[in-house]
Amino acid sequence: MPGSVTDTTTDKLGGKSHLDLLGMRFILEGRNLIKTVTDIDELLYK
């Protein structure tokens, strides 16, 4: 059991950077999307 726990921890640490990059990219793109929608809303309602 301890071996498998260590393995999963290693997997998480090993895959963390990739997941973090995907997460950051997703967050940044999400913010840009929200900003674009907000800009369009402002243009429509001005």
Phi, psi and omega in degrees: 000312180303324180297317182291324178298316178298320181299313181295322178298316179298318179299315180299314180295320181294321182269358186297313184300317180296315180295320179298318179297316178297317180298314179299316181298318180297316180297314181297315180294323178297317178297317179298319180296314179298318179298317180298314179299317179298316179300316180297317179301316180297319179295318183292323188264004179280000000 
